[in-house]
């Protein structure tokens, strides 16, 4: 649990949500059994009064900039964005003149909770490096909600994030999308209605980790490993998806064996947790996120996706994504990328600082700034600012209203939650950041952060600067305040 706003949070967790919950999504016609969730979200928005931010420069996340504009939040939702907005009599009115407002930032590649910060070996829970292919493991089962990194990310304006397994494996397991709120359990952070992601990894990492353990030890063995896994998943899907005219018969999800441990191989009968995940990916119910640096390997993975009928949501890290920006845009694949990391290993050798700008350039380009770092997640806005500066030196002028999409709407799209968050549009979750200046300035800081309309961070109010239980009594954390 995170403090000191625990009193308000405890009350909110014990009470009904301030607004009606979203209706339960309709079950997919195919594959619902592969994505049944025995560990469902218990997240509830914190009850809060309506809030009206007035006179701000607003970047909506849709590509629009509004000057001297207002943003009204009520019942956990964005109600209106524009000028001269009428607010309820009980609304908290905040003068935002000279300040900027954006959607809450979203980091699509984080390991907070599974590799906490500060990190100790006992909390190193991100890589299940016991087998090259482990789609049966779920990152959420390693998330430690007391990780102090959640609070420091919140102070940087991050309201949602995808927590992924590490990249030791060909298929590392399921990732989970979290709302960045103080909580005792990960279920209380779990973004309601967000699909899972499955983490895959190309190149050096899997072959380095497993090359001395019986393989894979080469890139060709990496690809053979992916194919073998998806061949099994395709067969599993075929055997466990009834046809429309097929007579009703007892299947594994209707039997006592459905509660038993997953099988080592697909027998066509017993439930298999590994193949549940891959079948869900083939059906399009689980988003596929691939750690992949080189352009040639990205194209191989796009061909793999075509071979087995799944879609790649995003390539992560992708330092050579600029080489196939048009192909990514054509296939509707996002590039979740660093602003300027390069050269720290051979497959990162050909990175350039204009990478994100070039991936963003096509009409349908989907560029994302991610962190993969407990430090970088605290300043995603500054990482995006570096992209703007590097692009300008290369003759590409990128407006703030376009750049903000790299850490808001494009990120939400790749996680399958753009219908819920990522932009300041009426009806969406009121995940909002009030900045004390231009968010793409190194001098700017997040002043207030709202999650579902509740002020969960305030730089000027120590009572709204959450602290992890782990940090209580330790140095600066015991005295309160943020830097």
KOLKOLDO-561723 format. One record per residue (C-alpha): residue in three letters; residue number from 1; x, y, z. Coordinates in pm, whole numbers. Example, Ala and Ser with C-alpha at 12.3 -4.5 7.8 and 13.67 -1.06 7.14 Angstrom:
KOLKOLDO-561723
+-----+-----+--------+--------+--------+
|   r |   k |      u |      v |      w |
+-----+-----+--------+--------+--------+
| ala |   1 |   1230 |   -450 |    780 |
| ser |   2 |   1367 |   -106 |    714 |
+-----+-----+--------+--------+--------+
//
This chain:
KOLKOLDO-561723
+-----+-----+--------+--------+--------+
|   r |   k |      u |      v |      w |
+-----+-----+--------+--------+--------+
| unk |   1 |      0 |      0 |      0 |
| unk |   2 |    115 |    357 |    -64 |
| unk |   3 |     70 |    646 |    175 |
| unk |   4 |     -8 |    916 |    299 |
| unk |   5 |   -326 |    952 |     96 |
| unk |   6 |   -432 |    618 |    239 |
| unk |   7 |   -735 |    755 |    424 |
| unk |   8 |   -899 |    876 |    106 |
| unk |   9 |   -789 |    567 |    -78 |
| unk |  10 |   -916 |    329 |    189 |
| unk |  11 |  -1251 |    499 |    186 |
| unk |  12 |  -1265 |    477 |   -190 |
| unk |  13 |  -1171 |    112 |   -196 |
| unk |  14 |  -1441 |     30 |     56 |
| unk |  15 |  -1710 |    231 |   -119 |
| unk |  16 |  -1882 |    187 |   -450 |
| unk |  17 |  -1724 |    364 |   -748 |
| unk |  18 |  -1822 |    723 |   -807 |
| unk |  19 |  -1963 |    637 |  -1146 |
| unk |  20 |  -2139 |    338 |  -1291 |
| unk |  21 |  -1900 |     65 |  -1389 |
| unk |  22 |  -1851 |     -6 |  -1757 |
| unk |  23 |  -2085 |   -279 |  -1876 |
| unk |  24 |  -1922 |   -617 |  -1890 |
| unk |  25 |  -1772 |   -667 |  -2235 |
| unk |  26 |  -1942 |   -921 |  -2454 |
| unk |  27 |  -1761 |  -1249 |  -2461 |
| unk |  28 |  -1571 |  -1306 |  -2784 |
| unk |  29 |  -1742 |  -1543 |  -3022 |
| unk |  30 |  -1420 |  -1745 |  -3032 |
| unk |  31 |  -1167 |  -1821 |  -2766 |
| unk |  32 |  -1331 |  -1673 |  -2455 |
| unk |  33 |  -1218 |  -1978 |  -2259 |
| unk |  34 |   -853 |  -1902 |  -2345 |
| unk |  35 |   -873 |  -1562 |  -2173 |
| unk |  36 |  -1089 |  -1638 |  -1873 |
| unk |  37 |   -948 |  -1443 |  -1579 |
| unk |  38 |   -938 |  -1615 |  -1239 |
| unk |  39 |   -754 |  -1311 |  -1095 |
| unk |  40 |   -988 |  -1029 |  -1200 |
| unk |  41 |   -939 |   -660 |  -1144 |
| unk |  42 |  -1073 |   -522 |   -818 |
| unk |  43 |   -978 |   -165 |   -912 |
| unk |  44 |  -1230 |     99 |   -812 |
| unk |  45 |  -1195 |    470 |   -892 |
| unk |  46 |  -1141 |    697 |   -594 |
| unk |  47 |  -1449 |    908 |   -521 |
| unk |  48 |  -1385 |   1275 |   -590 |
| unk |  49 |  -1567 |   1603 |   -646 |
| unk |  50 |  -1589 |   1745 |  -1000 |
| unk |  51 |  -1273 |   1930 |  -1106 |
| unk |  52 |  -1248 |   2220 |  -1352 |
| unk |  53 |   -904 |   2316 |  -1482 |
| unk |  54 |   -927 |   2663 |  -1639 |
| unk |  55 |   -725 |   2869 |  -1885 |
| unk |  56 |   -463 |   2606 |  -1974 |
| unk |  57 |   -285 |   2509 |  -2291 |
| unk |  58 |   -443 |   2170 |  -2358 |
| unk |  59 |   -294 |   1891 |  -2568 |
| unk |  60 |   -583 |   1651 |  -2616 |
| unk |  61 |   -385 |   1352 |  -2742 |
| unk |  62 |   -587 |   1352 |  -3063 |
| unk |  63 |   -346 |   1582 |  -3246 |
| unk |  64 |   -520 |   1900 |  -3130 |
| unk |  65 |   -389 |   2191 |  -2924 |
| unk |  66 |   -629 |   2426 |  -2747 |
| unk |  67 |   -509 |   2753 |  -2597 |
| unk |  68 |   -675 |   2916 |  -2297 |
| unk |  69 |   -898 |   2613 |  -2260 |
| unk |  70 |  -1078 |   2436 |  -1976 |
| unk |  71 |  -1106 |   2068 |  -1885 |
| unk |  72 |  -1398 |   1941 |  -1676 |
| unk |  73 |  -1374 |   1609 |  -1493 |
| unk |  74 |  -1672 |   1458 |  -1315 |
| unk |  75 |  -1764 |   1111 |  -1188 |
| unk |  76 |  -1428 |    983 |  -1300 |
| unk |  77 |  -1473 |   1088 |  -1663 |
| unk |  78 |  -1379 |   1367 |  -1897 |
| unk |  79 |  -1700 |   1567 |  -1939 |
| unk |  80 |  -1591 |   1857 |  -2159 |
| unk |  81 |  -1283 |   2024 |  -2309 |
| unk |  82 |  -1296 |   2375 |  -2453 |
| unk |  83 |  -1354 |   2735 |  -2357 |
| unk |  84 |  -1612 |   2879 |  -2119 |
| unk |  85 |  -1719 |   2543 |  -1976 |
| unk |  86 |  -1991 |   2553 |  -1712 |
| unk |  87 |  -1911 |   2344 |  -1405 |
| unk |  88 |  -2129 |   2216 |  -1120 |
| unk |  89 |  -2147 |   2436 |   -812 |
| unk |  90 |  -1947 |   2184 |   -607 |
| unk |  91 |  -1661 |   2162 |   -858 |
| unk |  92 |  -1305 |   2224 |   -744 |
| unk |  93 |  -1182 |   2507 |   -967 |
| unk |  94 |   -810 |   2523 |  -1044 |
| unk |  95 |   -654 |   2821 |  -1219 |
| unk |  96 |   -430 |   2667 |  -1483 |
| unk |  97 |   -327 |   2984 |  -1667 |
| unk |  98 |     29 |   2955 |  -1792 |
| unk |  99 |     16 |   2579 |  -1737 |
| unk | 100 |    -40 |   2284 |  -1970 |
| unk | 101 |   -281 |   1991 |  -1949 |
| unk | 102 |   -234 |   1653 |  -2119 |
| unk | 103 |   -376 |   1304 |  -2089 |
| unk | 104 |   -204 |   1088 |  -1831 |
| unk | 105 |    116 |    938 |  -1968 |
| unk | 106 |    126 |    567 |  -2051 |
| unk | 107 |    440 |    353 |  -2049 |
| unk | 108 |    392 |     42 |  -2261 |
| unk | 109 |    718 |   -122 |  -2150 |
| unk | 110 |    785 |   -128 |  -1778 |
| unk | 111 |    918 |   -383 |  -1533 |
| unk | 112 |    813 |   -201 |  -1218 |
| unk | 113 |    687 |   -443 |   -959 |
| unk | 114 |    866 |   -741 |  -1115 |
| unk | 115 |   1206 |   -567 |  -1099 |
| unk | 116 |   1140 |   -310 |   -826 |
| unk | 117 |   1348 |     -3 |   -755 |
| unk | 118 |   1548 |    -10 |   -540 |
| unk | 119 |   1610 |   -364 |   -651 |
| unk | 120 |   1723 |   -662 |   -449 |
| unk | 121 |   1774 |  -1020 |   -560 |
| unk | 122 |   1475 |  -1137 |   -359 |
| unk | 123 |   1251 |   -916 |   -575 |
| unk | 124 |   1403 |  -1018 |   -910 |
| unk | 125 |   1093 |  -1177 |  -1057 |
| unk | 126 |   1085 |  -1070 |  -1422 |
| unk | 127 |   1250 |  -1354 |  -1616 |
| unk | 128 |   1137 |  -1715 |  -1580 |
| unk | 129 |   1462 |  -1840 |  -1733 |
| unk | 130 |   1390 |  -2209 |  -1690 |
| unk | 131 |   1269 |  -2275 |  -2043 |
| unk | 132 |   1298 |  -2085 |  -2372 |
| unk | 133 |    920 |  -2073 |  -2409 |
| unk | 134 |    710 |  -1981 |  -2106 |
| unk | 135 |    380 |  -1828 |  -2223 |
| unk | 136 |    219 |  -1995 |  -1921 |
| unk | 137 |    362 |  -1739 |  -1676 |
| unk | 138 |    188 |  -1408 |  -1607 |
| unk | 139 |    383 |  -1099 |  -1503 |
| unk | 140 |    100 |   -992 |  -1274 |
| unk | 141 |    180 |  -1283 |  -1044 |
| unk | 142 |    521 |  -1126 |   -980 |
| unk | 143 |    405 |   -766 |   -933 |
| unk | 144 |    494 |   -623 |   -592 |
| unk | 145 |    259 |   -327 |   -534 |
| unk | 146 |    492 |   -175 |   -273 |
| unk | 147 |    759 |   -102 |   -536 |
| unk | 148 |    858 |    261 |   -468 |
| unk | 149 |    900 |    304 |   -843 |
| unk | 150 |    523 |    329 |   -888 |
| unk | 151 |    516 |    649 |   -683 |
| unk | 152 |    811 |    807 |   -863 |
| unk | 153 |    650 |    722 |  -1198 |
| unk | 154 |    329 |    886 |  -1078 |
| unk | 155 |    526 |   1201 |   -995 |
| unk | 156 |    636 |   1200 |  -1359 |
| unk | 157 |    276 |   1196 |  -1484 |
| unk | 158 |    244 |    823 |  -1561 |
| unk | 159 |   -112 |    707 |  -1494 |
| unk | 160 |   -107 |    366 |  -1667 |
| unk | 161 |    161 |    117 |  -1766 |
| unk | 162 |    211 |   -228 |  -1908 |
| unk | 163 |    422 |   -453 |  -1685 |
| unk | 164 |    604 |   -714 |  -1892 |
| unk | 165 |    819 |  -1017 |  -1821 |
| unk | 166 |   1185 |   -978 |  -1915 |
| unk | 167 |   1339 |  -1066 |  -2250 |
| unk | 168 |   1537 |  -1380 |  -2168 |
| unk | 169 |   1285 |  -1604 |  -2341 |
| unk | 170 |   1152 |  -1654 |  -2691 |
| unk | 171 |    806 |  -1619 |  -2539 |
| unk | 172 |    831 |  -1478 |  -2190 |
| unk | 173 |    468 |  -1479 |  -2076 |
| unk | 174 |    175 |  -1245 |  -2034 |
| unk | 175 |    206 |   -878 |  -1948 |
| unk | 176 |    -55 |   -684 |  -1754 |
| unk | 177 |   -177 |   -325 |  -1780 |
| unk | 178 |   -207 |   -140 |  -1449 |
| unk | 179 |   -359 |    186 |  -1333 |
| unk | 180 |    -89 |    368 |  -1138 |
| unk | 181 |   -269 |    400 |   -805 |
| unk | 182 |   -159 |    310 |   -453 |
| unk | 183 |   -281 |    -37 |   -363 |
| unk | 184 |   -213 |   -338 |   -146 |
| unk | 185 |   -274 |   -593 |   -422 |
| unk | 186 |   -200 |   -597 |   -792 |
| unk | 187 |   -563 |   -681 |   -861 |
| unk | 188 |   -653 |   -340 |   -717 |
| unk | 189 |   -421 |   -181 |   -977 |
| unk | 190 |   -529 |   -397 |  -1269 |
| unk | 191 |   -675 |   -185 |  -1549 |
| unk | 192 |  -1037 |   -301 |  -1585 |
| unk | 193 |  -1114 |   -440 |  -1927 |
| unk | 194 |   -758 |   -415 |  -2062 |
| unk | 195 |   -647 |   -714 |  -2269 |
| unk | 196 |   -334 |   -900 |  -2173 |
| unk | 197 |    -20 |   -867 |  -2378 |
| unk | 198 |    217 |  -1153 |  -2450 |
| unk | 199 |    588 |  -1072 |  -2449 |
| unk | 200 |    817 |  -1225 |  -2711 |
| unk | 201 |   1184 |  -1154 |  -2778 |
| unk | 202 |   1405 |  -1173 |  -3085 |
| unk | 203 |   1776 |  -1184 |  -3133 |
| unk | 204 |   2059 |  -1183 |  -2886 |
| unk | 205 |   1885 |  -1227 |  -2553 |
| unk | 206 |   1723 |  -1571 |  -2594 |
| unk | 207 |   2021 |  -1722 |  -2772 |
| unk | 208 |   2261 |  -1578 |  -2514 |
| unk | 209 |   2057 |  -1711 |  -2220 |
| unk | 210 |   1985 |  -2055 |  -2363 |
| unk | 211 |   2275 |  -2116 |  -2599 |
| unk | 212 |   2462 |  -2312 |  -2332 |
| unk | 213 |   2150 |  -2480 |  -2199 |
| unk | 214 |   2048 |  -2687 |  -2497 |
| unk | 215 |   1931 |  -2403 |  -2718 |
| unk | 216 |   1829 |  -2199 |  -2891 |
| unk | 217 |   2181 |  -2086 |  -2965 |
| unk | 218 |   2125 |  -1915 |  -3301 |
| unk | 219 |   1872 |  -1684 |  -3459 |
| unk | 220 |   1751 |  -1965 |  -3682 |
| unk | 221 |   1681 |  -2174 |  -3373 |
| unk | 222 |   1494 |  -1878 |  -3224 |
| unk | 223 |   1256 |  -1877 |  -3521 |
| unk | 224 |   1221 |  -2256 |  -3511 |
| unk | 225 |   1122 |  -2221 |  -3146 |
| unk | 226 |    851 |  -1964 |  -3218 |
| unk | 227 |    714 |  -2179 |  -3498 |
| unk | 228 |    705 |  -2494 |  -3288 |
| unk | 229 |    514 |  -2313 |  -3014 |
| unk | 230 |    258 |  -2167 |  -3254 |
| unk | 231 |    216 |  -2498 |  -3437 |
| unk | 232 |    119 |  -2653 |  -3104 |
| unk | 233 |   -110 |  -2357 |  -3031 |
| unk | 234 |   -279 |  -2382 |  -3370 |
| unk | 235 |   -352 |  -2750 |  -3316 |
| unk | 236 |   -473 |  -2681 |  -2962 |
| unk | 237 |   -700 |  -2407 |  -3094 |
| unk | 238 |   -838 |  -2638 |  -3362 |
| unk | 239 |   -912 |  -2915 |  -3115 |
| unk | 240 |  -1067 |  -2689 |  -2853 |
| unk | 241 |  -1279 |  -2457 |  -3066 |
| unk | 242 |  -1614 |  -2617 |  -3148 |
| unk | 243 |  -1756 |  -2560 |  -3492 |
| unk | 244 |  -2097 |  -2400 |  -3525 |
| unk | 245 |  -2261 |  -2725 |  -3634 |
| unk | 246 |  -2063 |  -2952 |  -3403 |
| unk | 247 |  -2270 |  -3159 |  -3155 |
| unk | 248 |  -2234 |  -3051 |  -2793 |
| unk | 249 |  -1980 |  -3261 |  -2605 |
| unk | 250 |  -1780 |  -3240 |  -2288 |
| unk | 251 |  -1449 |  -3053 |  -2328 |
| unk | 252 |  -1164 |  -2967 |  -2096 |
| unk | 253 |  -1311 |  -2636 |  -1987 |
| unk | 254 |  -1623 |  -2819 |  -1869 |
| unk | 255 |  -1439 |  -3093 |  -1679 |
| unk | 256 |  -1268 |  -3135 |  -1346 |
| unk | 257 |   -932 |  -3154 |  -1526 |
| unk | 258 |   -964 |  -2785 |  -1614 |
| unk | 259 |   -841 |  -2701 |  -1265 |
| unk | 260 |   -531 |  -2919 |  -1287 |
| unk | 261 |   -181 |  -2808 |  -1380 |
| unk | 262 |   -103 |  -2750 |  -1745 |
| unk | 263 |     27 |  -3039 |  -1951 |
| unk | 264 |    377 |  -3073 |  -2093 |
| unk | 265 |    244 |  -3132 |  -2442 |
| unk | 266 |    -84 |  -3077 |  -2621 |
| unk | 267 |   -279 |  -3398 |  -2589 |
| unk | 268 |   -599 |  -3245 |  -2718 |
| unk | 269 |   -767 |  -3304 |  -2386 |
| unk | 270 |   -604 |  -3156 |  -2079 |
| unk | 271 |   -590 |  -2780 |  -2039 |
| unk | 272 |   -251 |  -2623 |  -2121 |
| unk | 273 |   -170 |  -2281 |  -1976 |
| unk | 274 |    107 |  -2224 |  -2230 |
| unk | 275 |   -122 |  -2285 |  -2522 |
| unk | 276 |   -409 |  -2089 |  -2368 |
| unk | 277 |   -195 |  -1776 |  -2404 |
| unk | 278 |    -84 |  -1847 |  -2760 |
| unk | 279 |   -437 |  -1948 |  -2868 |
| unk | 280 |   -560 |  -1619 |  -2722 |
| unk | 281 |   -296 |  -1436 |  -2926 |
| unk | 282 |   -398 |  -1614 |  -3247 |
| unk | 283 |   -761 |  -1524 |  -3178 |
| unk | 284 |   -666 |  -1159 |  -3133 |
| unk | 285 |   -775 |  -1147 |  -2768 |
| unk | 286 |   -418 |  -1109 |  -2635 |
| unk | 287 |   -196 |   -833 |  -2775 |
| unk | 288 |    146 |   -942 |  -2907 |
| unk | 289 |    442 |   -727 |  -2800 |
| unk | 290 |    784 |   -820 |  -2938 |
| unk | 291 |   1127 |   -711 |  -2813 |
| unk | 292 |   1307 |   -681 |  -3146 |
| unk | 293 |   1595 |   -452 |  -3248 |
| unk | 294 |   1691 |   -525 |  -3608 |
| unk | 295 |   1482 |   -449 |  -3916 |
| unk | 296 |   1548 |   -789 |  -4071 |
| unk | 297 |   1423 |   -967 |  -3760 |
| unk | 298 |   1114 |   -748 |  -3743 |
| unk | 299 |   1021 |   -850 |  -4096 |
| unk | 300 |   1074 |  -1215 |  -4003 |
| unk | 301 |    836 |  -1171 |  -3710 |
| unk | 302 |    578 |  -1003 |  -3933 |
| unk | 303 |    598 |  -1304 |  -4163 |
| unk | 304 |    565 |  -1534 |  -3861 |
| unk | 305 |    250 |  -1345 |  -3763 |
| unk | 306 |    107 |  -1400 |  -4110 |
| unk | 307 |    200 |  -1768 |  -4101 |
| unk | 308 |      3 |  -1828 |  -3781 |
| unk | 309 |   -266 |  -1563 |  -3808 |
| unk | 310 |   -186 |  -1329 |  -3523 |
| unk | 311 |   -118 |   -955 |  -3526 |
| unk | 312 |    182 |   -775 |  -3381 |
| unk | 313 |     65 |   -485 |  -3164 |
| unk | 314 |    410 |   -330 |  -3126 |
| unk | 315 |    779 |   -391 |  -3169 |
| unk | 316 |    964 |   -275 |  -2860 |
| unk | 317 |   1310 |   -116 |  -2857 |
| unk | 318 |   1333 |   -146 |  -3237 |
| unk | 319 |   1641 |     70 |  -3290 |
| unk | 320 |   1622 |     -9 |  -3664 |
| unk | 321 |   1247 |     51 |  -3695 |
| unk | 322 |   1319 |    359 |  -3908 |
| unk | 323 |   1436 |    127 |  -4186 |
| unk | 324 |   1086 |    -13 |  -4229 |
| unk | 325 |    867 |    271 |  -4108 |
| unk | 326 |    639 |    244 |  -4412 |
| unk | 327 |    595 |   -132 |  -4363 |
| unk | 328 |    504 |    -87 |  -3998 |
| unk | 329 |    250 |    182 |  -4086 |
| unk | 330 |    105 |    -34 |  -4363 |
| unk | 331 |     63 |   -330 |  -4127 |
| unk | 332 |    -73 |   -117 |  -3843 |
| unk | 333 |    214 |   -205 |  -3610 |
| unk | 334 |    339 |     42 |  -3351 |
| unk | 335 |    705 |    105 |  -3270 |
| unk | 336 |    758 |    138 |  -2894 |
| unk | 337 |   1104 |    288 |  -2888 |
| unk | 338 |   1372 |    466 |  -2689 |
| unk | 339 |   1451 |    825 |  -2769 |
| unk | 340 |   1822 |    769 |  -2819 |
| unk | 341 |   1953 |    440 |  -2679 |
| unk | 342 |   2194 |    271 |  -2918 |
| unk | 343 |   2517 |     74 |  -2943 |
| unk | 344 |   2510 |   -104 |  -2607 |
| unk | 345 |   2511 |   -442 |  -2787 |
| unk | 346 |   2560 |   -550 |  -3146 |
| unk | 347 |   2194 |   -559 |  -3244 |
| unk | 348 |   2161 |   -200 |  -3117 |
| unk | 349 |   2459 |    -79 |  -3320 |
| unk | 350 |   2265 |     84 |  -3603 |
| unk | 351 |   2033 |    298 |  -3393 |
| unk | 352 |   1980 |    665 |  -3477 |
| unk | 353 |   1835 |    954 |  -3277 |
| unk | 354 |   1573 |   1026 |  -3544 |
| unk | 355 |   1422 |    676 |  -3512 |
| unk | 356 |   1093 |    772 |  -3346 |
| unk | 357 |   1043 |   1075 |  -3568 |
| unk | 358 |   1081 |    860 |  -3880 |
| unk | 359 |    847 |    589 |  -3752 |
| unk | 360 |    596 |    865 |  -3676 |
| unk | 361 |    629 |   1024 |  -4020 |
| unk | 362 |    401 |    804 |  -4238 |
| unk | 363 |     33 |    897 |  -4240 |
| unk | 364 |    -61 |    592 |  -4033 |
| unk | 365 |    261 |    576 |  -3833 |
| unk | 366 |    231 |    474 |  -3469 |
| unk | 367 |    538 |    583 |  -3272 |
| unk | 368 |    562 |    540 |  -2895 |
| unk | 369 |    821 |    654 |  -2644 |
| unk | 370 |    873 |    382 |  -2382 |
| unk | 371 |   1109 |    352 |  -2089 |
| unk | 372 |   1215 |     -7 |  -2006 |
| unk | 373 |   1370 |    172 |  -1709 |
| unk | 374 |   1271 |    260 |  -1354 |
| unk | 375 |   1445 |    593 |  -1409 |
| unk | 376 |   1327 |    670 |  -1762 |
| unk | 377 |    964 |    618 |  -1664 |
| unk | 378 |    996 |    921 |  -1435 |
| unk | 379 |   1061 |   1152 |  -1732 |
| unk | 380 |    883 |   1016 |  -2037 |
| unk | 381 |    795 |   1374 |  -2130 |
| unk | 382 |   1164 |   1465 |  -2144 |
| unk | 383 |   1242 |   1154 |  -2348 |
| unk | 384 |    980 |   1270 |  -2598 |
| unk | 385 |   1135 |   1617 |  -2591 |
| unk | 386 |   1468 |   1469 |  -2697 |
| unk | 387 |   1296 |   1319 |  -3001 |
| unk | 388 |   1153 |   1659 |  -3095 |
| unk | 389 |   1500 |   1818 |  -3066 |
| unk | 390 |   1674 |   1545 |  -3265 |
| unk | 391 |   1408 |   1561 |  -3536 |
| unk | 392 |   1445 |   1940 |  -3561 |
| unk | 393 |   1820 |   1906 |  -3620 |
| unk | 394 |   1732 |   1670 |  -3906 |
| unk | 395 |   1490 |   1921 |  -4057 |
| unk | 396 |   1166 |   1776 |  -3916 |
| unk | 397 |    952 |   2010 |  -3708 |
| unk | 398 |    716 |   1820 |  -3479 |
| unk | 399 |    446 |   2013 |  -3294 |
| unk | 400 |    372 |   1937 |  -2928 |
| unk | 401 |     18 |   1829 |  -3011 |
| unk | 402 |    161 |   1555 |  -3234 |
| unk | 403 |    443 |   1453 |  -3003 |
| unk | 404 |    218 |   1405 |  -2700 |
| unk | 405 |     57 |   1110 |  -2880 |
| unk | 406 |    383 |    914 |  -2839 |
| unk | 407 |    317 |    882 |  -2468 |
| unk | 408 |    -64 |    890 |  -2463 |
| unk | 409 |   -296 |    783 |  -2747 |
| unk | 410 |    -49 |    575 |  -2949 |
| unk | 411 |     52 |    394 |  -2632 |
| unk | 412 |   -312 |    332 |  -2543 |
| unk | 413 |   -376 |    199 |  -2894 |
| unk | 414 |    -98 |    -59 |  -2864 |
| unk | 415 |   -239 |   -179 |  -2531 |
| unk | 416 |   -595 |   -209 |  -2661 |
| unk | 417 |   -733 |     61 |  -2426 |
| unk | 418 |   -767 |    362 |  -2655 |
| unk | 419 |  -1144 |    342 |  -2619 |
| unk | 420 |  -1098 |    401 |  -2245 |
| unk | 421 |   -800 |    635 |  -2200 |
| unk | 422 |   -515 |    809 |  -2380 |
| unk | 423 |   -702 |   1120 |  -2498 |
| unk | 424 |   -899 |   1404 |  -2340 |
| unk | 425 |  -1233 |   1323 |  -2499 |
| unk | 426 |  -1573 |   1326 |  -2328 |
| unk | 427 |  -1662 |    990 |  -2180 |
| unk | 428 |  -1308 |    865 |  -2137 |
| unk | 429 |  -1136 |    801 |  -1806 |
| unk | 430 |  -1024 |   1128 |  -1650 |
| unk | 431 |   -654 |   1038 |  -1648 |
| unk | 432 |   -503 |   1386 |  -1661 |
| unk | 433 |   -176 |   1566 |  -1589 |
| unk | 434 |   -147 |   1936 |  -1504 |
| unk | 435 |    208 |   2051 |  -1588 |
| unk | 436 |    363 |   2372 |  -1455 |
| unk | 437 |    478 |   2458 |  -1809 |
| unk | 438 |    541 |   2313 |  -2152 |
| unk | 439 |    572 |   1937 |  -2089 |
| unk | 440 |    850 |   1917 |  -2348 |
| unk | 441 |   1076 |   2147 |  -2150 |
| unk | 442 |   1343 |   2002 |  -1924 |
| unk | 443 |   1240 |   2257 |  -1660 |
| unk | 444 |    878 |   2139 |  -1647 |
| unk | 445 |    736 |   1907 |  -1385 |
| unk | 446 |    401 |   1738 |  -1333 |
| unk | 447 |    222 |   1955 |  -1078 |
| unk | 448 |    -96 |   1752 |  -1033 |
| unk | 449 |   -188 |   1404 |  -1155 |
| unk | 450 |   -544 |   1272 |  -1174 |
| unk | 451 |   -649 |    910 |  -1220 |
| unk | 452 |  -1018 |    869 |  -1299 |
| unk | 453 |  -1069 |   1227 |  -1187 |
| unk | 454 |   -911 |   1182 |   -843 |
| unk | 455 |   -606 |   1392 |   -755 |
| unk | 456 |   -359 |   1120 |   -660 |
| unk | 457 |    -47 |   1338 |   -679 |
| unk | 458 |     14 |   1702 |   -599 |
| unk | 459 |    367 |   1841 |   -599 |
| unk | 460 |    265 |   2119 |   -362 |
| unk | 461 |     76 |   1900 |   -115 |
| unk | 462 |    283 |   1639 |     76 |
| unk | 463 |    -36 |   1462 |    182 |
| unk | 464 |    -88 |   1371 |   -185 |
| unk | 465 |    258 |   1238 |   -254 |
| unk | 466 |    223 |    862 |   -205 |
| unk | 467 |    498 |    666 |    -35 |
| unk | 468 |    548 |    293 |    -39 |
| unk | 469 |    526 |    106 |    290 |
| unk | 470 |    868 |    -30 |    198 |
| unk | 471 |   1017 |    321 |    216 |
| unk | 472 |    852 |    435 |    539 |
| unk | 473 |   1122 |    518 |    791 |
| unk | 474 |   1399 |    516 |    531 |
| unk | 475 |   1578 |    845 |    484 |
| unk | 476 |   1409 |   1109 |    270 |
| unk | 477 |   1099 |    897 |    230 |
| unk | 478 |   1027 |    936 |    600 |
| unk | 479 |   1031 |   1316 |    580 |
| unk | 480 |    799 |   1345 |    282 |
| unk | 481 |    827 |   1571 |    -19 |
| unk | 482 |    942 |   1509 |   -375 |
| unk | 483 |   1235 |   1651 |   -566 |
+-----+-----+--------+--------+--------+
//
